[in-house]
Amino acid sequence: MAFKRSSGTTATPADPEQLYRQLALVNNGPANLWLHQGDVLRSWHANHLNAADVAIELPTGAGKTLVGGLIGDYLRRSNGERVTYLCATRQLAKQTAEKLTQYGISNVLLIGRVRTWNAADRSRYTSANAIAVSVYSHVFNANPALDDAQLLLLDDAHAAEGYVAGPWSLEISRDEQSAYHDVLSALADALDPLVVARLRADAPDAQYRNSVYLASPLGVSSQAGPLEEVLSAAAAASKISDEAGYALRFLQGHLGQCMVYLSHRRLLIRPLIPPTLFHAPFNDPARRVYMSATLGAGGELERVFGRRAIKRIPIPKGWEKQGTGRRLFCFPQLTSDLSAAPAQVGPWVADVIAQQGRAVILTPDTRTAKAFTSTCVPDGYEVLKADQVEDDLKVFTQKSAAALVLNNRYDGIDLPDQDCRLVVLAGLPARGDLQERFLHGSLGAVEVLQERIRARIMQGAGRATRNSRDFAAVLLLDDDLVSYVTRRDVQQAMHPEIHAELDFGYNNSIGATSREMLDNLQVFLEHDQPWRDVDQDIVDAREQYERIDAPGAAELQRSVRNEVAAWDAIWQAEWQRALDLIREVLDALRGGRAPQRYAALWNYLASCIAQRLANQGGAPALHAAAERFYDDARHCGRGTTWLSHLAAPIESLSAPALPVIDPLDEQAMIGVIANAAHLAKPAVFDTAIHSARAALTDTPRKPYENALVLLGQLAGAVPSEGDGNNDSAPDATWIFGDALWAVWEAKSEARPEGELGAGDVRQAGSHLRFAADKRGEAAPGDSPCLLVTPQERIHPSAHAVAESHLCLVRPHEVVDLFDRLVRAWRTARTRDLSSLSTTDLLAVFRTENALPSQWLHLLRAYPLARRQ
């Protein structure tokens, strides 16, 4: 007889911990849960069992697969729920399925083409007899194969942005026949005519080749019908990719609610935040559990998944400082010889790769990958790409000499132990899709991408350190990347283990020779007693560090709920509700240390929506509101050009005229009047001016710094203050309200024949953040740090660590500014300065070229962060 008999009822476990005690009796996994795994499971069961969205942070090697699997299996057994465990790649899905089987958790692997799935396996999932292990694309898809889960387990959630936004992202490359130009023509009225000309040019000027522009949302909305016709025709004629065609299905009827980003190489149509609320396979499950090695702060997870609030189970006690494995970070560009001969960095890296045999190289974009391959990969080496190892990493790990080059792929590849001992991070990982490039490069809203960038760096650096005893060397290349990771505030926001490793790597790279770096690499890779003695230094430093959220993180976390809700309203064309919600977003992004350039974008969107409502017959006050929002956008985005590139025909109907008076100049004149109450007195002015000019033409440090403070008062800064005898503070800080700050680092005592080094440059780069911490608010956009020194030579490594806001100023330029301002003050005093209006003062200072708009660009003429 072949009939199967019931084995009787099996008692439902009381919680996931009891479930594992049952499984451990017969499985091939560990005998017991680790303490921290039990802590997380108890927290979930006691506090978040019925939470719709909850995130769990567990570092690599801390057993998050078992934790997620037990949560899923517990709900499958106790509630009969269909559970889907999503991974980033097919390779990771296979690894996960193998681990779950080892733990005794019933599962089926559902990857690849749906038509090849085993029908019995699929039935085991749908009948809740097994967990389905799959990839994100089988849920986030125009035709999802897994659309009936009741619990979604989302692994590596920190790296899921591309997978989640994919169905709503319609990208068209310039080389796809004429579809790019067809769309460009349809959106011509939504773009500045100068931008259209640049995009149409076959060979634009180098400065515009990589620029990313935003099309006017008002223009996109007005052209939504013709745009959809153009795209539908392009899809029918196979002028766009299959992926773009699938995305068009998601976007049809909603193109007027999308953002459109354009560069010379491609264009992208997508919503700012994925409207996952309207994607049933993701929204309908009763529960979603996000698992990540780094959750971070600032609302990044909510923006990625389009959720208004995600509850968090924090990293377990004991893992808040301890990481996985050991990394030796190396900065070849900071060594004494390679920094002076940057052309030799490529051959040096090639030699390191040749010595190690296998290396994984992580780059942010195709252009960087090609440049690296041509200059840093040894001759004759086999170069592998992501699609070649998607199903089996042995294609790489079984070769003795190979370079695995992964483009914008910082997660999803595990290379433990002898699989790989060398990782190369080439380029700052902030060049994902065009929206990301717009936010980072054009808008300058770095804060909103901080967690994403840091997560990619941490995860990328950890590709070859997958357990507690694992180790790998990590080479960091590219000036932007080096400048970023050597910033103290960036390191402080990272895991303490990574912070300690980065600091150790920097200190052992700066000023060392490339030969010494090779010797250190050898000691590290042998990993014997000589290294273990050194390793204690990293451990000791790690224990002293505490993770500190980046500036603006609290405000971004506060605003994200309304950001997501606002975009849900936009997606449904509920414009008045969207405008009300954006006001809430802007309230959260005001004051304190809020990221103003990100606020600029939301102000601009509010202006567009207010103008749309006004054009639809709304209250007349909406026109005025649109102008106020637009003016706030321009103010918050000071120092960027993205808004000026929106001088489209449709924008000219709604954008207010540019003010005649620069707000910075106006703020400075208000400050001059305030400072004159004391400084303009006869008994004060001449004495102060004489002493200050003498100090600015001499070298003693303290008098020079005091003269810089007086110079700020003459310029109209309120306050203009010194360092207060704090060595970490700027030597002078000039505050022009919320229009601009200028902070100074003075090296007046340095000798002209001396050399400006990386240490001084790194210290100066932190001055704006020091001022922001002290004042409890974010520095206005485009605020500079001005480093004045007579040193004629600059060490090449100083350029590599310099931040974008840091500029070199020569002493004679400071004296020239001083003389301009004094002439303006003398003229104003002869006319009774206290009785002059702001307009009168503007005229006086303009005559002497003494307005900030006239002298600021001169002091910023030499940015130290020159990318070579």
Rosetta blueprint (number, residue, H / E / L):
1 M L
2 A L
3 F L
4 K L
5 R L
6 S L
7 S L
8 G L
9 T L
10 T L
11 A L
12 T L
13 P L
14 A L
15 D L
16 P H
17 E H
18 Q H
19 L H
20 Y H
21 R H
22 Q H
23 L H
24 A L
25 L L
26 V L
27 N L
28 N L
29 G L
30 P L
31 A L
32 N L
33 L L
34 W L
35 L H
36 H H
37 Q H
38 G H
39 D H
40 V H
41 L H
42 R H
43 S H
44 W H
45 H H
46 A H
47 N H
48 H L
49 L L
50 N L
51 A L
52 A L
53 D E
54 V E
55 A E
56 I E
57 E E
58 L L
59 P L
60 T L
61 G L
62 A L
63 G L
64 K H
65 T H
66 L H
67 V H
68 G H
69 G H
70 L H
71 I H
72 G H
73 D H
74 Y H
75 L H
76 R H
77 R H
78 S H
79 N H
80 G L
81 E L
82 R L
83 V E
84 T E
85 Y E
86 L E
87 C E
88 A L
89 T L
90 R H
91 Q H
92 L H
93 A H
94 K H
95 Q H
96 T H
97 A H
98 E H
99 K H
100 L H
101 T H
102 Q H
103 Y L
104 G L
105 I L
106 S L
107 N E
108 V E
109 L E
110 L L
111 I L
112 G L
113 R L
114 V H
115 R H
116 T H
117 W L
118 N L
119 A H
120 A H
121 D H
122 R H
123 S H
124 R H
125 Y H
126 T H
127 S L
128 A L
129 N L
130 A L
131 I E
132 A E
133 V E
134 S E
135 V E
136 Y H
137 S H
138 H H
139 V L
140 F L
141 N L
142 A L
143 N L
144 P L
145 A L
146 L L
147 D L
148 D L
149 A L
150 Q L
151 L E
152 L E
153 L E
154 L E
155 D L
156 D L
157 A H
158 H H
159 A H
160 A L
161 E H
162 G H
163 Y H
164 V H
165 A H
166 G H
167 P H
168 W H
169 S L
170 L E
171 E E
172 I E
173 S E
174 R L
175 D L
176 E L
177 Q L
178 S L
179 A H
180 Y H
181 H H
182 D H
183 V H
184 L H
185 S H
186 A H
187 L L
188 A H
189 D H
190 A H
191 L L
192 D L
193 P H
194 L H
195 V H
196 V H
197 A H
198 R H
199 L H
200 R H
201 A L
202 D L
203 A L
204 P L
205 D L
206 A H
207 Q H
208 Y H
209 R H
210 N L
211 S L
212 V L
213 Y E
214 L E
215 A L
216 S L
217 P H
218 L H
219 G H
220 V H
221 S H
222 S H
223 Q L
224 A H
225 G H
226 P H
227 L H
228 E H
229 E H
230 V H
231 L H
232 S H
233 A H
234 A H
235 A H
236 A H
237 A L
238 S L
239 K L
240 I L
241 S L
242 D H
243 E H
244 A H
245 G H
246 Y H
247 A H
248 L H
249 R H
250 F H
251 L H
252 Q L
253 G L
254 H L
255 L H
256 G H
257 Q H
258 C L
259 M E
260 V E
261 Y E
262 L E
263 S L
264 H L
265 R L
266 R E
267 L E
268 L E
269 I E
270 R E
271 P L
272 L L
273 I L
274 P L
275 P L
276 T H
277 L H
278 F H
279 H L
280 A H
281 P H
282 F H
283 N H
284 D L
285 P L
286 A L
287 R E
288 R E
289 V E
290 Y E
291 M E
292 S E
293 A L
294 T L
295 L L
296 G L
297 A L
298 G L
299 G L
300 E H
301 L H
302 E H
303 R H
304 V H
305 F H
306 G L
307 R L
308 R L
309 A L
310 I L
311 K E
312 R E
313 I E
314 P L
315 I L
316 P L
317 K L
318 G L
319 W L
320 E L
321 K L
322 Q L
323 G L
324 T L
325 G L
326 R E
327 R E
328 L E
329 F E
330 C E
331 F L
332 P H
333 Q H
334 L H
335 T L
336 S L
337 D L
338 L L
339 S L
340 A L
341 A L
342 P H
343 A H
344 Q H
345 V H
346 G H
347 P H
348 W H
349 V H
350 A H
351 D H
352 V H
353 I H
354 A H
355 Q H
356 Q H
357 G L
358 R E
359 A E
360 V E
361 I E
362 L E
363 T E
364 P L
365 D L
366 T H
367 R H
368 T H
369 A H
370 K H
371 A H
372 F H
373 T H
374 S H
375 T H
376 C H
377 V L
378 P L
379 D L
380 G L
381 Y L
382 E E
383 V E
384 L E
385 K L
386 A H
387 D H
388 Q H
389 V H
390 E L
391 D L
392 D L
393 L L
394 K H
395 V H
396 F H
397 T H
398 Q L
399 K L
400 S L
401 A L
402 A E
403 A E
404 L E
405 V E
406 L E
407 N E
408 N L
409 R L
410 Y L
411 D L
412 G L
413 I L
414 D L
415 L L
416 P L
417 D H
418 Q H
419 D H
420 C L
421 R L
422 L E
423 V E
424 V E
425 L E
426 A E
427 G L
428 L L
429 P L
430 A L
431 R L
432 G L
433 D L
434 L H
435 Q H
436 E H
437 R H
438 F H
439 L H
440 H H
441 G H
442 S H
443 L L
444 G L
445 A L
446 V H
447 E H
448 V H
449 L H
450 Q H
451 E H
452 R H
453 I H
454 R H
455 A H
456 R H
457 I H
458 M H
459 Q H
460 G H
461 A H
462 G L
463 R L
464 A L
465 T L
466 R L
467 N L
468 S L
469 R L
470 D L
471 F E
472 A E
473 A E
474 V E
475 L E
476 L E
477 L E
478 D L
479 D H
480 D H
481 L H
482 V H
483 S H
484 Y H
485 V H
486 T L
487 R L
488 R H
489 D H
490 V H
491 Q H
492 Q H
493 A L
494 M L
495 H L
496 P H
497 E H
498 I H
499 H H
500 A H
501 E H
502 L H
503 D H
504 F H
505 G H
506 Y H
507 N H
508 N L
509 S L
510 I L
511 G L
512 A L
513 T L
514 S H
515 R H
516 E H
517 M H
518 L H
519 D H
520 N H
521 L H
522 Q H
523 V H
524 F H
525 L H
526 E H
527 H L
528 D L
529 Q H
530 P H
531 W H
532 R H
533 D H
534 V H
535 D H
536 Q H
537 D H
538 I H
539 V H
540 D H
541 A H
542 R H
543 E H
544 Q H
545 Y L
546 E L
547 R L
548 I L
549 D L
550 A L
551 P L
552 G L
553 A H
554 A H
555 E H
556 L H
557 Q H
558 R H
559 S H
560 V H
561 R H
562 N H
563 E H
564 V H
565 A H
566 A H
567 W H
568 D H
569 A H
570 I H
571 W H
572 Q L
573 A L
574 E L
575 W H
576 Q H
577 R H
578 A H
579 L H
580 D H
581 L H
582 I H
583 R H
584 E H
585 V H
586 L H
587 D H
588 A H
589 L L
590 R L
591 G L
592 G L
593 R L
594 A L
595 P L
596 Q H
597 R H
598 Y H
599 A H
600 A H
601 L H
602 W H
603 N H
604 Y H
605 L H
606 A H
607 S H
608 C H
609 I H
610 A H
611 Q H
612 R H
613 L H
614 A H
615 N H
616 Q L
617 G L
618 G L
619 A L
620 P L
621 A H
622 L H
623 H H
624 A H
625 A H
626 A H
627 E H
628 R H
629 F H
630 Y H
631 D H
632 D H
633 A H
634 R H
635 H H
636 C H
637 G L
638 R L
639 G L
640 T L
641 T L
642 W L
643 L L
644 S H
645 H H
646 L H
647 A L
648 A L
649 P L
650 I L
651 E H
652 S H
653 L H
654 S L
655 A L
656 P L
657 A L
658 L L
659 P L
660 V L
661 I L
662 D L
663 P H
664 L H
665 D H
666 E H
667 Q H
668 A H
669 M H
670 I H
671 G H
672 V H
673 I H
674 A H
675 N H
676 A H
677 A H
678 H H
679 L H
680 A L
681 K L
682 P H
683 A H
684 V H
685 F H
686 D H
687 T H
688 A H
689 I H
690 H H
691 S H
692 A H
693 R H
694 A H
695 A H
696 L H
697 T L
698 D L
699 T L
700 P L
701 R H
702 K H
703 P H
704 Y H
705 E H
706 N H
707 A H
708 L H
709 V H
710 L H
711 L H
712 G H
713 Q H
714 L H
715 A H
716 G L
717 A L
718 V E
719 P L
720 S E
721 E E
722 G L
723 D L
724 G L
725 N L
726 N L
727 D L
728 S L
729 A L
730 P L
731 D L
732 A E
733 T E
734 W E
735 I E
736 F E
737 G L
738 D L
739 A L
740 L E
741 W E
742 A E
743 V E
744 W E
745 E E
746 A E
747 K L
748 S L
749 E L
750 A L
751 R L
752 P L
753 E L
754 G L
755 E E
756 L E
757 G L
758 A H
759 G H
760 D H
761 V H
762 R H
763 Q H
764 A H
765 G H
766 S L
767 H H
768 L H
769 R H
770 F H
771 A H
772 A H
773 D H
774 K H
775 R H
776 G L
777 E L
778 A L
779 A L
780 P L
781 G L
782 D L
783 S L
784 P L
785 C E
786 L E
787 L E
788 V E
789 T L
790 P L
791 Q L
792 E L
793 R E
794 I E
795 H L
796 P H
797 S H
798 A H
799 H H
800 A H
801 V H
802 A L
803 E L
804 S L
805 H L
806 L E
807 C E
808 L E
809 V E
810 R L
811 P H
812 H H
813 E H
814 V H
815 V H
816 D H
817 L H
818 F H
819 D H
820 R H
821 L H
822 V H
823 R H
824 A H
825 W H
826 R H
827 T H
828 A H
829 R H
830 T H
831 R L
832 D L
833 L H
834 S H
835 S H
836 L L
837 S L
838 T H
839 T H
840 D H
841 L H
842 L H
843 A H
844 V H
845 F H
846 R H
847 T H
848 E L
849 N L
850 A L
851 L L
852 P H
853 S H
854 Q H
855 W H
856 L H
857 H H
858 L H
859 L H
860 R L
861 A L
862 Y L
863 P E
864 L L
865 A L
866 R L
867 R L
868 Q L
